[in-house]
Amino acid sequence: MGTEEHFDKIIPLMITFLSNSNDNYYQIAQCLISFASDFSLS
């Protein structure tokens, strides 16, 4: 449960930071978000 709360806070920060960076970082962010989503749901 605590882990999911952590993801809820960190993912928007990652999106904000990485979407302001170049495309490579954005693609990495997308991969991390997908991984985090799968991890949270499982």
PyMOL Python script that loads the backbone (N, CA, C, O; Angstrom):
from pymol import cmd

cmd.read_pdbstr("""\
ATOM      1  N   MET A   1       0.828  -1.201   0.000  1.00  0.00           N
ATOM      2  CA  MET A   1       0.000   0.000   0.000  1.00  0.00           C
ATOM      3  C   MET A   1       0.870   1.260   0.000  1.00  0.00           C
ATOM      4  O   MET A   1       0.628   2.190  -0.770  1.00  0.00           O
ATOM      5  N   GLY A   2       1.871   1.281   0.860  1.00  0.00           N
ATOM      6  CA  GLY A   2       2.774   2.421   0.897  1.00  0.00           C
ATOM      7  C   GLY A   2       3.493   2.603  -0.428  1.00  0.00           C
ATOM      8  O   GLY A   2       3.766   3.724  -0.856  1.00  0.00           O
ATOM      9  N   THR A   3       3.799   1.470  -1.076  1.00  0.00           N
ATOM     10  CA  THR A   3       4.493   1.547  -2.359  1.00  0.00           C
ATOM     11  C   THR A   3       3.613   2.229  -3.402  1.00  0.00           C
ATOM     12  O   THR A   3       4.102   3.042  -4.187  1.00  0.00           O
ATOM     13  N   GLU A   4       2.329   1.906  -3.417  1.00  0.00           N
ATOM     14  CA  GLU A   4       1.426   2.518  -4.389  1.00  0.00           C
ATOM     15  C   GLU A   4       1.324   4.019  -4.154  1.00  0.00           C
ATOM     16  O   GLU A   4       1.279   4.796  -5.108  1.00  0.00           O
ATOM     17  N   GLU A   5       1.288   4.428  -2.890  1.00  0.00           N
ATOM     18  CA  GLU A   5       1.241   5.857  -2.578  1.00  0.00           C
ATOM     19  C   GLU A   5       2.502   6.536  -3.091  1.00  0.00           C
ATOM     20  O   GLU A   5       2.453   7.654  -3.602  1.00  0.00           O
ATOM     21  N   HIS A   6       3.636   5.848  -2.949  1.00  0.00           N
ATOM     22  CA  HIS A   6       4.911   6.388  -3.429  1.00  0.00           C
ATOM     23  C   HIS A   6       4.851   6.592  -4.939  1.00  0.00           C
ATOM     24  O   HIS A   6       5.275   7.632  -5.442  1.00  0.00           O
ATOM     25  N   PHE A   7       4.326   5.606  -5.662  1.00  0.00           N
ATOM     26  CA  PHE A   7       4.205   5.725  -7.114  1.00  0.00           C
ATOM     27  C   PHE A   7       3.281   6.879  -7.485  1.00  0.00           C
ATOM     28  O   PHE A   7       3.553   7.624  -8.427  1.00  0.00           O
ATOM     29  N   ASP A   8       2.178   7.024  -6.733  1.00  0.00           N
ATOM     30  CA  ASP A   8       1.231   8.099  -7.024  1.00  0.00           C
ATOM     31  C   ASP A   8       1.900   9.464  -6.937  1.00  0.00           C
ATOM     32  O   ASP A   8       1.514  10.393  -7.646  1.00  0.00           O
ATOM     33  N   LYS A   9       2.897   9.588  -6.071  1.00  0.00           N
ATOM     34  CA  LYS A   9       3.589  10.865  -5.921  1.00  0.00           C
ATOM     35  C   LYS A   9       4.731  11.010  -6.916  1.00  0.00           C
ATOM     36  O   LYS A   9       4.926  12.082  -7.487  1.00  0.00           O
ATOM     37  N   ILE A  10       5.488   9.937  -7.127  1.00  0.00           N
ATOM     38  CA  ILE A  10       6.711  10.041  -7.929  1.00  0.00           C
ATOM     39  C   ILE A  10       6.432  10.071  -9.430  1.00  0.00           C
ATOM     40  O   ILE A  10       7.146  10.748 -10.170  1.00  0.00           O
ATOM     41  N   ILE A  11       5.415   9.356  -9.892  1.00  0.00           N
ATOM     42  CA  ILE A  11       5.157   9.296 -11.333  1.00  0.00           C
ATOM     43  C   ILE A  11       4.837  10.672 -11.922  1.00  0.00           C
ATOM     44  O   ILE A  11       5.416  11.032 -12.947  1.00  0.00           O
ATOM     45  N   PRO A  12       3.929  11.460 -11.312  1.00  0.00           N
ATOM     46  CA  PRO A  12       3.689  12.804 -11.870  1.00  0.00           C
ATOM     47  C   PRO A  12       4.954  13.656 -11.896  1.00  0.00           C
ATOM     48  O   PRO A  12       5.152  14.443 -12.821  1.00  0.00           O
ATOM     49  N   LEU A  13       5.810  13.505 -10.891  1.00  0.00           N
ATOM     50  CA  LEU A  13       7.067  14.251 -10.872  1.00  0.00           C
ATOM     51  C   LEU A  13       7.958  13.811 -12.021  1.00  0.00           C
ATOM     52  O   LEU A  13       8.598  14.635 -12.675  1.00  0.00           O
ATOM     53  N   MET A  14       7.997  12.499 -12.263  1.00  0.00           N
ATOM     54  CA  MET A  14       8.807  11.974 -13.364  1.00  0.00           C
ATOM     55  C   MET A  14       8.285  12.493 -14.697  1.00  0.00           C
ATOM     56  O   MET A  14       9.060  12.893 -15.566  1.00  0.00           O
ATOM     57  N   ILE A  15       6.958  12.483 -14.851  1.00  0.00           N
ATOM     58  CA  ILE A  15       6.362  12.955 -16.098  1.00  0.00           C
ATOM     59  C   ILE A  15       6.709  14.422 -16.321  1.00  0.00           C
ATOM     60  O   ILE A  15       7.110  14.816 -17.416  1.00  0.00           O
ATOM     61  N   THR A  16       6.552  15.223 -15.275  1.00  0.00           N
ATOM     62  CA  THR A  16       6.824  16.657 -15.387  1.00  0.00           C
ATOM     63  C   THR A  16       8.277  16.906 -15.756  1.00  0.00           C
ATOM     64  O   THR A  16       8.574  17.678 -16.667  1.00  0.00           O
ATOM     65  N   PHE A  17       9.178  16.246 -15.039  1.00  0.00           N
ATOM     66  CA  PHE A  17      10.604  16.453 -15.278  1.00  0.00           C
ATOM     67  C   PHE A  17      11.018  15.966 -16.660  1.00  0.00           C
ATOM     68  O   PHE A  17      11.696  16.681 -17.398  1.00  0.00           O
ATOM     69  N   LEU A  18      10.608  14.750 -17.008  1.00  0.00           N
ATOM     70  CA  LEU A  18      11.087  14.146 -18.234  1.00  0.00           C
ATOM     71  C   LEU A  18      10.404  14.704 -19.476  1.00  0.00           C
ATOM     72  O   LEU A  18      11.006  14.732 -20.550  1.00  0.00           O
ATOM     73  N   SER A  19       9.161  15.146 -19.347  1.00  0.00           N
ATOM     74  CA  SER A  19       8.490  15.731 -20.511  1.00  0.00           C
ATOM     75  C   SER A  19       9.089  17.089 -20.854  1.00  0.00           C
ATOM     76  O   SER A  19       8.920  17.587 -21.967  1.00  0.00           O
ATOM     77  N   ASN A  20       9.794  17.689 -19.887  1.00  0.00           N
ATOM     78  CA  ASN A  20      10.493  18.952 -20.139  1.00  0.00           C
ATOM     79  C   ASN A  20      11.897  18.707 -20.683  1.00  0.00           C
ATOM     80  O   ASN A  20      12.597  19.653 -21.042  1.00  0.00           O
ATOM     81  N   SER A  21      12.307  17.454 -20.744  1.00  0.00           N
ATOM     82  CA  SER A  21      13.627  17.110 -21.270  1.00  0.00           C
ATOM     83  C   SER A  21      13.482  16.653 -22.722  1.00  0.00           C
ATOM     84  O   SER A  21      12.441  16.857 -23.346  1.00  0.00           O
ATOM     85  N   ASN A  22      14.536  16.034 -23.249  1.00  0.00           N
ATOM     86  CA  ASN A  22      14.467  15.629 -24.656  1.00  0.00           C
ATOM     87  C   ASN A  22      13.673  14.328 -24.835  1.00  0.00           C
ATOM     88  O   ASN A  22      13.261  13.707 -23.856  1.00  0.00           O
ATOM     89  N   ASP A  23      13.464  13.925 -26.090  1.00  0.00           N
ATOM     90  CA  ASP A  23      12.612  12.787 -26.397  1.00  0.00           C
ATOM     91  C   ASP A  23      13.121  11.481 -25.805  1.00  0.00           C
ATOM     92  O   ASP A  23      12.326  10.623 -25.421  1.00  0.00           O
ATOM     93  N   ASN A  24      14.441  11.325 -25.729  1.00  0.00           N
ATOM     94  CA  ASN A  24      14.981  10.090 -25.173  1.00  0.00           C
ATOM     95  C   ASN A  24      14.538   9.903 -23.733  1.00  0.00           C
ATOM     96  O   ASN A  24      14.144   8.808 -23.331  1.00  0.00           O
ATOM     97  N   TYR A  25      14.605  10.982 -22.956  1.00  0.00           N
ATOM     98  CA  TYR A  25      14.167  10.892 -21.570  1.00  0.00           C
ATOM     99  C   TYR A  25      12.672  10.614 -21.496  1.00  0.00           C
ATOM    100  O   TYR A  25      12.217   9.887 -20.613  1.00  0.00           O
ATOM    101  N   TYR A  26      11.912  11.186 -22.413  1.00  0.00           N
ATOM    102  CA  TYR A  26      10.470  10.970 -22.420  1.00  0.00           C
ATOM    103  C   TYR A  26      10.152   9.499 -22.687  1.00  0.00           C
ATOM    104  O   TYR A  26       9.259   8.929 -22.060  1.00  0.00           O
ATOM    105  N   GLN A  27      10.878   8.893 -23.611  1.00  0.00           N
ATOM    106  CA  GLN A  27      10.663   7.479 -23.913  1.00  0.00           C
ATOM    107  C   GLN A  27      11.009   6.618 -22.710  1.00  0.00           C
ATOM    108  O   GLN A  27      10.315   5.644 -22.416  1.00  0.00           O
ATOM    109  N   ILE A  28      12.087   6.979 -22.013  1.00  0.00           N
ATOM    110  CA  ILE A  28      12.465   6.248 -20.806  1.00  0.00           C
ATOM    111  C   ILE A  28      11.360   6.379 -19.765  1.00  0.00           C
ATOM    112  O   ILE A  28      11.006   5.407 -19.097  1.00  0.00           O
ATOM    113  N   ALA A  29      10.818   7.587 -19.633  1.00  0.00           N
ATOM    114  CA  ALA A  29       9.741   7.818 -18.672  1.00  0.00           C
ATOM    115  C   ALA A  29       8.550   6.929 -18.999  1.00  0.00           C
ATOM    116  O   ALA A  29       7.962   6.331 -18.098  1.00  0.00           O
ATOM    117  N   GLN A  30       8.186   6.834 -20.272  1.00  0.00           N
ATOM    118  CA  GLN A  30       7.064   6.004 -20.677  1.00  0.00           C
ATOM    119  C   GLN A  30       7.290   4.550 -20.272  1.00  0.00           C
ATOM    120  O   GLN A  30       6.367   3.881 -19.806  1.00  0.00           O
ATOM    121  N   CYS A  31       8.508   4.064 -20.449  1.00  0.00           N
ATOM    122  CA  CYS A  31       8.842   2.695 -20.071  1.00  0.00           C
ATOM    123  C   CYS A  31       8.713   2.511 -18.569  1.00  0.00           C
ATOM    124  O   CYS A  31       8.162   1.513 -18.104  1.00  0.00           O
ATOM    125  N   LEU A  32       9.223   3.481 -17.808  1.00  0.00           N
ATOM    126  CA  LEU A  32       9.154   3.389 -16.352  1.00  0.00           C
ATOM    127  C   LEU A  32       7.713   3.437 -15.873  1.00  0.00           C
ATOM    128  O   LEU A  32       7.342   2.716 -14.947  1.00  0.00           O
ATOM    129  N   ILE A  33       6.898   4.279 -16.494  1.00  0.00           N
ATOM    130  CA  ILE A  33       5.493   4.390 -16.115  1.00  0.00           C
ATOM    131  C   ILE A  33       4.773   3.077 -16.406  1.00  0.00           C
ATOM    132  O   ILE A  33       3.977   2.610 -15.592  1.00  0.00           O
ATOM    133  N   SER A  34       5.049   2.483 -17.561  1.00  0.00           N
ATOM    134  CA  SER A  34       4.431   1.206 -17.905  1.00  0.00           C
ATOM    135  C   SER A  34       4.827   0.136 -16.905  1.00  0.00           C
ATOM    136  O   SER A  34       3.988  -0.645 -16.458  1.00  0.00           O
ATOM    137  N   PHE A  35       6.102   0.100 -16.554  1.00  0.00           N
ATOM    138  CA  PHE A  35       6.600  -0.867 -15.582  1.00  0.00           C
ATOM    139  C   PHE A  35       5.949  -0.646 -14.229  1.00  0.00           C
ATOM    140  O   PHE A  35       5.505  -1.597 -13.584  1.00  0.00           O
ATOM    141  N   ALA A  36       5.891   0.607 -13.797  1.00  0.00           N
ATOM    142  CA  ALA A  36       5.311   0.933 -12.498  1.00  0.00           C
ATOM    143  C   ALA A  36       3.829   0.571 -12.467  1.00  0.00           C
ATOM    144  O   ALA A  36       3.328   0.078 -11.457  1.00  0.00           O
ATOM    145  N   SER A  37       3.133   0.815 -13.571  1.00  0.00           N
ATOM    146  CA  SER A  37       1.713   0.490 -13.632  1.00  0.00           C
ATOM    147  C   SER A  37       1.508  -1.015 -13.510  1.00  0.00           C
ATOM    148  O   SER A  37       0.645  -1.463 -12.754  1.00  0.00           O
ATOM    149  N   ASP A  38       2.287  -1.792 -14.242  1.00  0.00           N
ATOM    150  CA  ASP A  38       2.189  -3.248 -14.166  1.00  0.00           C
ATOM    151  C   ASP A  38       2.527  -3.729 -12.765  1.00  0.00           C
ATOM    152  O   ASP A  38       1.883  -4.639 -12.244  1.00  0.00           O
ATOM    153  N   PHE A  39       3.528  -3.123 -12.159  1.00  0.00           N
ATOM    154  CA  PHE A  39       3.967  -3.517 -10.822  1.00  0.00           C
ATOM    155  C   PHE A  39       2.883  -3.220  -9.798  1.00  0.00           C
ATOM    156  O   PHE A  39       2.643  -4.024  -8.897  1.00  0.00           O
ATOM    157  N   SER A  40       2.230  -2.077  -9.928  1.00  0.00           N
ATOM    158  CA  SER A  40       1.201  -1.677  -8.967  1.00  0.00           C
ATOM    159  C   SER A  40      -0.033  -2.568  -9.088  1.00  0.00           C
ATOM    160  O   SER A  40      -0.657  -2.909  -8.084  1.00  0.00           O
ATOM    161  N   LEU A  41      -0.381  -2.942 -10.314  1.00  0.00           N
ATOM    162  CA  LEU A  41      -1.590  -3.725 -10.533  1.00  0.00           C
ATOM    163  C   LEU A  41      -1.402  -5.183 -10.144  1.00  0.00           C
ATOM    164  O   LEU A  41      -2.365  -5.849  -9.763  1.00  0.00           O
ATOM    165  N   SER A  42      -0.184  -5.686 -10.234  1.00  0.00           N
ATOM    166  CA  SER A  42       0.049  -7.101  -9.954  1.00  0.00           C
ATOM    167  C   SER A  42       0.135  -7.391  -8.466  1.00  0.00           C
ATOM    168  O   SER A  42       0.329  -8.541  -8.072  1.00  0.00           O
TER     169      SER A  42
END
""", "prot")
cmd.dss("prot")
cmd.show_as("cartoon", "prot")
cmd.util.cbc("prot")
cmd.orient("prot")
